[in-house]
């Protein structure tokens, strides 16, 4: 197939920073090309840029930025494109948390001829709202082969990602500082200025590059992501590939097999959650090889792109 992947046009692709969507687009391109497909990326906005890319020459146009849905739906009708759209909005599966801006975007998405969503929960939201187009689920992936794996972690937890209110790292740090029963490091750009590590139980490591994520994550025993909204978080997949147990919120548990002993779900940041983190850290060494195997079999890009091709081929025919 010949596929055009359309990015947000905000950060460069490939991206060495914290542009999760940009990273996913680049990795999808690489692995689709390994399977013999022709893939190009359009990472500019505007009609002139879209027409310059000649989207009508592709078997599939896959838009990864829902804010551009309206313009691309109109363009698809005009040029008779095989357009599919993915929303990466963290609250996509949680209508009660939508702001007015996303409500407008959702109205646009409901007019899309095809949607490729990141989780069954997001799919159900569209179906519940009466979506009549083509819709399928295709989770995100990770490059397991480039993520270093050690057979034993350091007995500490880590929060990796933008430190922002949605992910509740400031609240988590305060609770860990208060209880002092577990150690947790934090890495990522600080957006939430209320985040205050105590440098004893909680430490801030700065912002990691992609290479640091790939090499340092495996030093830890458990990843913590008690976020109040995630579509399908890349960092969870990277942590599993690195052999870490995970402690996540209900909202961050999409596509995970919650029956597995290394996948733990917490409802909120409280003493019970800290106890769950401590237990996950202490037991991680028993499961690390199994965790890596689980990540490779379910979320490695080689597997994800195989399923992706089967799904979109059905639509692109």
C-alpha positions as a Markdown table, in Angstrom:
| # | Residue | x | y | z |
|---|---|---|---|---|
| 1 | Unk | 0.0 | 0.0 | 0.0 |
| 2 | Unk | 0.9 | 3.6 | -0.4 |
| 3 | Unk | 0.1 | 5.5 | 2.8 |
| 4 | Unk | 0.2 | 9.2 | 3.8 |
| 5 | Unk | 0.5 | 9.9 | 7.5 |
| 6 | Unk | -0.6 | 13.4 | 8.4 |
| 7 | Unk | 0.9 | 14.9 | 11.6 |
| 8 | Unk | 0.0 | 18.0 | 13.7 |
| 9 | Unk | 2.5 | 20.3 | 12.1 |
| 10 | Unk | 3.6 | 21.6 | 15.5 |
| 11 | Unk | 6.9 | 19.7 | 16.3 |
| 12 | Unk | 9.3 | 18.0 | 13.8 |
| 13 | Unk | 9.0 | 14.4 | 12.8 |
| 14 | Unk | 11.1 | 12.5 | 13.9 |
| 15 | Unk | 11.1 | 14.0 | 17.3 |
| 16 | Unk | 13.6 | 13.5 | 20.1 |
| 17 | Unk | 11.6 | 15.3 | 22.7 |
| 18 | Unk | 8.2 | 14.8 | 24.2 |
| 19 | Unk | 6.0 | 14.8 | 21.2 |
| 20 | Unk | 4.3 | 11.4 | 21.7 |
| 21 | Unk | 2.1 | 11.7 | 18.5 |
| 22 | Unk | 5.2 | 12.6 | 16.5 |
| 23 | Unk | 7.1 | 9.7 | 17.9 |
| 24 | Unk | 4.3 | 7.3 | 17.1 |
| 25 | Unk | 3.9 | 8.6 | 13.5 |
| 26 | Unk | 7.6 | 8.1 | 12.9 |
| 27 | Unk | 7.7 | 4.6 | 14.3 |
| 28 | Unk | 4.6 | 3.6 | 12.4 |
| 29 | Unk | 6.3 | 4.8 | 9.2 |
| 30 | Unk | 9.5 | 2.9 | 9.8 |
| 31 | Unk | 7.8 | -0.4 | 10.5 |
| 32 | Unk | 5.3 | -0.1 | 7.7 |
| 33 | Unk | 8.2 | 0.5 | 5.3 |
| 34 | Unk | 10.0 | -2.6 | 6.8 |
| 35 | Unk | 6.9 | -4.6 | 5.7 |
| 36 | Unk | 7.3 | -3.2 | 2.1 |
| 37 | Unk | 4.8 | -0.4 | 2.1 |
| 38 | Unk | 5.4 | 3.1 | 0.7 |
| 39 | Unk | 4.9 | 5.7 | 3.5 |
| 40 | Unk | 5.2 | 9.5 | 3.4 |
| 41 | Unk | 4.6 | 12.0 | 6.2 |
| 42 | Unk | 2.9 | 15.4 | 5.8 |
| 43 | Unk | 3.6 | 17.5 | 8.9 |
| 44 | Unk | 2.4 | 20.9 | 7.6 |
| 45 | Unk | -0.9 | 22.6 | 8.0 |
| 46 | Unk | -3.0 | 24.4 | 5.4 |
| 47 | Unk | -4.7 | 23.6 | 2.1 |
| 48 | Unk | -1.6 | 24.5 | 0.0 |
| 49 | Unk | 0.6 | 22.0 | 1.9 |
| 50 | Unk | -2.1 | 19.3 | 1.6 |
| 51 | Unk | -2.5 | 19.7 | -2.1 |
| 52 | Unk | 1.3 | 19.8 | -2.6 |
| 53 | Unk | 1.5 | 16.4 | -0.9 |
| 54 | Unk | -0.9 | 15.1 | -3.6 |
| 55 | Unk | -3.0 | 12.9 | -1.2 |
| 56 | Unk | -5.1 | 11.5 | -4.1 |
| 57 | Unk | -2.1 | 9.4 | -5.1 |
| 58 | Unk | -2.3 | 7.4 | -1.9 |
| 59 | Unk | -4.3 | 4.3 | -1.1 |
| 60 | Unk | -4.8 | 5.6 | 2.4 |
| 61 | Unk | -4.5 | 9.0 | 4.1 |
| 62 | Unk | -4.3 | 8.7 | 7.9 |
| 63 | Unk | -4.7 | 11.9 | 9.9 |
| 64 | Unk | -3.3 | 11.8 | 13.4 |
| 65 | Unk | -4.4 | 15.2 | 14.6 |
| 66 | Unk | -8.1 | 15.6 | 15.3 |
| 67 | Unk | -8.1 | 19.4 | 15.3 |
| 68 | Unk | -7.6 | 19.2 | 11.5 |
| 69 | Unk | -10.5 | 16.8 | 11.1 |
| 70 | Unk | -13.0 | 19.3 | 9.6 |
| 71 | Unk | -10.6 | 20.5 | 6.8 |
| 72 | Unk | -9.5 | 17.0 | 5.9 |
| 73 | Unk | -13.0 | 15.6 | 5.8 |
| 74 | Unk | -13.9 | 18.3 | 3.4 |
| 75 | Unk | -10.8 | 17.7 | 1.3 |
| 76 | Unk | -11.5 | 13.9 | 1.3 |
| 77 | Unk | -15.0 | 14.5 | -0.1 |
| 78 | Unk | -13.7 | 16.9 | -2.7 |
| 79 | Unk | -10.8 | 14.7 | -3.8 |
| 80 | Unk | -12.4 | 11.3 | -3.0 |
| 81 | Unk | -9.6 | 10.3 | -0.6 |
| 82 | Unk | -9.6 | 7.2 | 1.5 |
| 83 | Unk | -9.3 | 9.1 | 4.8 |
| 84 | Unk | -9.1 | 7.6 | 8.2 |
| 85 | Unk | -8.7 | 9.7 | 11.4 |
| 86 | Unk | -7.2 | 8.9 | 14.9 |
| 87 | Unk | -7.9 | 11.1 | 17.9 |
| 88 | Unk | -5.1 | 11.0 | 20.5 |
| 89 | Unk | -7.0 | 13.2 | 23.0 |
| 90 | Unk | -6.5 | 11.9 | 26.5 |
| 91 | Unk | -10.1 | 12.3 | 27.5 |
| 92 | Unk | -11.6 | 10.8 | 24.3 |
| 93 | Unk | -13.1 | 7.9 | 26.2 |
| 94 | Unk | -14.5 | 10.2 | 29.0 |
| 95 | Unk | -17.3 | 12.5 | 27.6 |
| 96 | Unk | -18.0 | 13.9 | 31.0 |
| 97 | Unk | -14.6 | 15.6 | 31.0 |
| 98 | Unk | -14.7 | 17.1 | 27.5 |
| 99 | Unk | -14.4 | 20.9 | 27.2 |
| 100 | Unk | -16.3 | 22.9 | 24.6 |
| 101 | Unk | -13.3 | 22.8 | 22.2 |
| 102 | Unk | -13.2 | 19.0 | 22.1 |
| 103 | Unk | -17.0 | 18.8 | 21.8 |
| 104 | Unk | -16.7 | 20.7 | 18.5 |
| 105 | Unk | -13.9 | 18.4 | 17.4 |
| 106 | Unk | -15.9 | 15.3 | 18.3 |
| 107 | Unk | -18.8 | 16.7 | 16.2 |
| 108 | Unk | -16.3 | 16.9 | 13.3 |
| 109 | Unk | -15.1 | 13.3 | 13.9 |
| 110 | Unk | -18.6 | 12.0 | 13.9 |
| 111 | Unk | -18.7 | 13.1 | 10.2 |
| 112 | Unk | -15.5 | 11.3 | 9.3 |
| 113 | Unk | -15.9 | 8.4 | 6.8 |
| 114 | Unk | -13.6 | 6.2 | 8.9 |
| 115 | Unk | -12.0 | 6.2 | 12.4 |
| 116 | Unk | -9.1 | 4.2 | 13.7 |
| 117 | Unk | -9.3 | 4.5 | 17.5 |
| 118 | Unk | -6.8 | 3.6 | 20.2 |
| 119 | Unk | -9.0 | 1.6 | 22.5 |
| 120 | Unk | -12.3 | -0.3 | 22.7 |
| 121 | Unk | -13.4 | 2.3 | 25.2 |
| 122 | Unk | -13.0 | 5.1 | 22.7 |
| 123 | Unk | -14.8 | 3.0 | 20.0 |
| 124 | Unk | -17.7 | 2.5 | 22.4 |
| 125 | Unk | -18.1 | 6.3 | 22.9 |
| 126 | Unk | -18.4 | 6.9 | 19.2 |
| 127 | Unk | -20.9 | 4.0 | 18.8 |
| 128 | Unk | -22.9 | 5.3 | 21.8 |
| 129 | Unk | -23.2 | 8.7 | 20.1 |
| 130 | Unk | -24.5 | 7.1 | 16.9 |
| 131 | Unk | -21.4 | 6.9 | 14.7 |
| 132 | Unk | -22.3 | 5.1 | 11.4 |
| 133 | Unk | -19.0 | 5.1 | 9.6 |
| 134 | Unk | -16.2 | 2.6 | 9.4 |
| 135 | Unk | -14.5 | 2.3 | 12.9 |
| 136 | Unk | -11.8 | -0.1 | 14.1 |
| 137 | Unk | -9.4 | -0.3 | 17.1 |
| 138 | Unk | -5.7 | -0.2 | 16.6 |
| 139 | Unk | -3.5 | 0.4 | 19.7 |
| 140 | Unk | -0.3 | 2.2 | 19.8 |
| 141 | Unk | 3.0 | 0.4 | 19.7 |
| 142 | Unk | 6.6 | 0.6 | 20.9 |
| 143 | Unk | 10.0 | -0.4 | 19.5 |
| 144 | Unk | 10.8 | -3.1 | 22.1 |
| 145 | Unk | 14.1 | -3.9 | 20.3 |
| 146 | Unk | 15.7 | -0.5 | 21.1 |
| 147 | Unk | 14.6 | -0.5 | 24.7 |
| 148 | Unk | 17.3 | -1.9 | 27.0 |
| 149 | Unk | 16.2 | -4.7 | 29.3 |
| 150 | Unk | 17.9 | -5.7 | 32.6 |
| 151 | Unk | 16.8 | -8.8 | 34.5 |
| 152 | Unk | 16.4 | -6.8 | 37.8 |
| 153 | Unk | 15.4 | -3.3 | 38.7 |
| 154 | Unk | 16.7 | -0.9 | 41.3 |
| 155 | Unk | 13.7 | -1.2 | 43.7 |
| 156 | Unk | 12.4 | 2.2 | 42.9 |
| 157 | Unk | 9.4 | 3.6 | 41.0 |
| 158 | Unk | 9.5 | 6.2 | 38.3 |
| 159 | Unk | 7.0 | 8.7 | 36.8 |
| 160 | Unk | 8.1 | 9.5 | 33.3 |
| 161 | Unk | 6.3 | 12.2 | 31.2 |
| 162 | Unk | 5.3 | 15.8 | 31.3 |
| 163 | Unk | 4.7 | 16.8 | 34.9 |
| 164 | Unk | 1.2 | 18.3 | 34.6 |
| 165 | Unk | -2.1 | 18.4 | 36.6 |
| 166 | Unk | -3.7 | 15.7 | 34.4 |
| 167 | Unk | -1.0 | 13.2 | 35.5 |
| 168 | Unk | -1.2 | 14.1 | 39.2 |
| 169 | Unk | 2.6 | 13.9 | 39.8 |
| 170 | Unk | 2.5 | 16.8 | 42.2 |
| 171 | Unk | -0.1 | 15.1 | 44.3 |
| 172 | Unk | 1.7 | 11.7 | 44.1 |
| 173 | Unk | 5.0 | 13.3 | 45.3 |
| 174 | Unk | 3.3 | 15.0 | 48.2 |
| 175 | Unk | 1.7 | 11.6 | 49.3 |
| 176 | Unk | 5.0 | 9.8 | 48.9 |
| 177 | Unk | 6.9 | 12.5 | 50.9 |
| 178 | Unk | 4.3 | 12.2 | 53.6 |
| 179 | Unk | 4.3 | 8.4 | 54.0 |
| 180 | Unk | 8.0 | 7.8 | 53.1 |
| 181 | Unk | 7.4 | 4.1 | 52.4 |
| 182 | Unk | 8.6 | 4.0 | 48.8 |
| 183 | Unk | 11.1 | 5.9 | 46.6 |
| 184 | Unk | 10.0 | 7.4 | 43.3 |
| 185 | Unk | 11.9 | 9.5 | 40.7 |
| 186 | Unk | 10.3 | 11.9 | 38.3 |
| 187 | Unk | 11.5 | 12.8 | 34.8 |
| 188 | Unk | 10.0 | 15.1 | 32.2 |
| 189 | Unk | 9.3 | 18.8 | 31.6 |
| 190 | Unk | 7.6 | 20.6 | 34.5 |
| 191 | Unk | 4.3 | 22.2 | 33.6 |
| 192 | Unk | 2.7 | 21.9 | 37.1 |
| 193 | Unk | 4.6 | 24.4 | 39.3 |
| 194 | Unk | 3.1 | 22.8 | 42.5 |
| 195 | Unk | 5.3 | 19.8 | 42.0 |
| 196 | Unk | 7.8 | 19.7 | 44.9 |
| 197 | Unk | 10.1 | 16.7 | 45.3 |
| 198 | Unk | 11.8 | 16.3 | 48.7 |
| 199 | Unk | 15.0 | 14.8 | 47.3 |
| 200 | Unk | 14.8 | 12.0 | 49.8 |
| 201 | Unk | 11.8 | 9.9 | 48.8 |
| 202 | Unk | 11.1 | 11.8 | 45.6 |
| 203 | Unk | 13.7 | 13.1 | 43.2 |
| 204 | Unk | 13.5 | 15.1 | 40.0 |
| 205 | Unk | 15.8 | 13.9 | 37.2 |
| 206 | Unk | 15.2 | 16.6 | 34.6 |
| 207 | Unk | 14.0 | 15.9 | 31.1 |
| 208 | Unk | 15.2 | 12.7 | 29.4 |
| 209 | Unk | 16.0 | 12.4 | 25.7 |
| 210 | Unk | 14.5 | 9.5 | 23.7 |
| 211 | Unk | 17.9 | 7.7 | 24.0 |
| 212 | Unk | 17.8 | 8.1 | 27.8 |
| 213 | Unk | 14.3 | 6.7 | 28.0 |
| 214 | Unk | 15.4 | 3.7 | 26.0 |
| 215 | Unk | 18.5 | 3.1 | 28.1 |
| 216 | Unk | 17.6 | 4.2 | 31.6 |
| 217 | Unk | 14.0 | 3.1 | 32.1 |
| 218 | Unk | 15.0 | -0.5 | 32.7 |
| 219 | Unk | 16.9 | 0.5 | 35.8 |
| 220 | Unk | 13.6 | 0.9 | 37.6 |
| 221 | Unk | 11.2 | -1.6 | 39.0 |
| 222 | Unk | 7.8 | 0.1 | 38.5 |
| 223 | Unk | 6.3 | 2.8 | 36.3 |
| 224 | Unk | 3.5 | 5.0 | 37.9 |
| 225 | Unk | 0.9 | 6.8 | 35.8 |
| 226 | Unk | -2.1 | 7.8 | 37.8 |
| 227 | Unk | -3.5 | 10.1 | 35.2 |
| 228 | Unk | -7.1 | 11.3 | 35.0 |
| 229 | Unk | -7.1 | 10.9 | 31.2 |
| 230 | Unk | -5.0 | 8.9 | 28.7 |
| 231 | Unk | -6.0 | 7.5 | 25.3 |
| 232 | Unk | -3.2 | 4.8 | 25.1 |
| 233 | Unk | 0.0 | 6.0 | 26.7 |
| 234 | Unk | 3.3 | 5.3 | 24.9 |
| 235 | Unk | 5.3 | 5.4 | 28.2 |
| 236 | Unk | 3.3 | 2.5 | 29.6 |
| 237 | Unk | 4.3 | 0.4 | 26.6 |
| 238 | Unk | 7.9 | 1.5 | 26.9 |
| 239 | Unk | 7.9 | 0.6 | 30.6 |
| 240 | Unk | 6.6 | -2.9 | 29.9 |
| 241 | Unk | 9.2 | -3.4 | 27.2 |
| 242 | Unk | 11.8 | -2.4 | 29.8 |
| 243 | Unk | 10.5 | -5.0 | 32.2 |
| 244 | Unk | 8.8 | -2.7 | 34.7 |
| 245 | Unk | 5.6 | -3.5 | 36.5 |
| 246 | Unk | 3.0 | -0.7 | 36.1 |
| 247 | Unk | 0.7 | 1.1 | 38.5 |
| 248 | Unk | -1.8 | 3.0 | 36.5 |
| 249 | Unk | -5.2 | 4.7 | 36.9 |
| 250 | Unk | -8.3 | 3.3 | 35.4 |
| 251 | Unk | -8.1 | 6.0 | 32.7 |
| 252 | Unk | -4.5 | 4.9 | 31.8 |
| 253 | Unk | -5.2 | 1.1 | 31.6 |
| 254 | Unk | -6.5 | 0.9 | 28.0 |
| 255 | Unk | -5.6 | -2.3 | 26.2 |
| 256 | Unk | -3.8 | -3.8 | 29.2 |
| 257 | Unk | -4.6 | -7.3 | 30.5 |
| 258 | Unk | -5.5 | -6.3 | 34.1 |
| 259 | Unk | -5.5 | -10.0 | 35.2 |
| 260 | Unk | -1.7 | -10.0 | 35.1 |
| 261 | Unk | 0.1 | -9.6 | 38.4 |
| 262 | Unk | 2.4 | -6.8 | 37.1 |
| 263 | Unk | -0.5 | -4.6 | 35.9 |
| 264 | Unk | -2.0 | -2.7 | 38.9 |
| 265 | Unk | -4.9 | -0.3 | 38.7 |
| 266 | Unk | -5.5 | 2.5 | 41.3 |
| 267 | Unk | -8.5 | 4.7 | 41.5 |
| 268 | Unk | -6.8 | 7.7 | 43.0 |
| 269 | Unk | -3.6 | 9.0 | 44.6 |
| 270 | Unk | -4.0 | 8.0 | 48.3 |
| 271 | Unk | -2.3 | 5.7 | 50.9 |
| 272 | Unk | -3.7 | 2.6 | 49.2 |
| 273 | Unk | -2.1 | 3.6 | 45.9 |
| 274 | Unk | 1.3 | 4.1 | 47.6 |
| 275 | Unk | 0.9 | 0.6 | 49.1 |
| 276 | Unk | 0.2 | -0.8 | 45.6 |
| 277 | Unk | 3.3 | 0.9 | 44.3 |
| 278 | Unk | 5.4 | -0.5 | 47.1 |
| 279 | Unk | 4.0 | -4.0 | 46.4 |
| 280 | Unk | 4.7 | -3.7 | 42.7 |
| 281 | Unk | 8.2 | -2.5 | 43.3 |
| 282 | Unk | 8.9 | -5.4 | 45.7 |
| 283 | Unk | 7.5 | -8.1 | 43.4 |
| 284 | Unk | 8.8 | -6.8 | 40.1 |
| 285 | Unk | 11.9 | -9.0 | 40.0 |
| 286 | Unk | 9.7 | -12.2 | 39.8 |
| 287 | Unk | 8.1 | -11.1 | 36.5 |
| 288 | Unk | 10.5 | -9.0 | 34.5 |
| 289 | Unk | 11.1 | -11.6 | 31.7 |
| 290 | Unk | 7.4 | -12.3 | 31.5 |
| 291 | Unk | 6.7 | -8.5 | 31.3 |
| 292 | Unk | 9.2 | -8.0 | 28.4 |
| 293 | Unk | 7.7 | -11.0 | 26.6 |
| 294 | Unk | 4.1 | -9.6 | 27.1 |
| 295 | Unk | 5.2 | -6.3 | 25.6 |
| 296 | Unk | 6.9 | -7.9 | 22.6 |
| 297 | Unk | 4.0 | -10.1 | 21.8 |
| 298 | Unk | 1.3 | -7.5 | 22.2 |
| 299 | Unk | 2.7 | -4.0 | 21.6 |
| 300 | Unk | 5.9 | -4.3 | 19.6 |
| 301 | Unk | 5.6 | -2.2 | 16.4 |
| 302 | Unk | 6.3 | -5.3 | 14.3 |
| 303 | Unk | 3.2 | -6.9 | 15.6 |
| 304 | Unk | 1.1 | -3.7 | 15.8 |
| 305 | Unk | 1.9 | -2.8 | 12.1 |
| 306 | Unk | 0.9 | -6.3 | 10.9 |
| 307 | Unk | -2.5 | -5.9 | 12.5 |
| 308 | Unk | -2.7 | -2.3 | 11.3 |
| 309 | Unk | -2.2 | -3.3 | 7.7 |
| 310 | Unk | -4.8 | -6.0 | 7.9 |
| 311 | Unk | -7.3 | -3.5 | 9.4 |
| 312 | Unk | -6.7 | -0.6 | 7.0 |
| 313 | Unk | -6.5 | -2.8 | 3.9 |
| 314 | Unk | -10.1 | -3.7 | 4.6 |
| 315 | Unk | -11.0 | 0.0 | 4.4 |
| 316 | Unk | -8.6 | 1.0 | 1.6 |
| 317 | Unk | -9.8 | -1.7 | -0.9 |
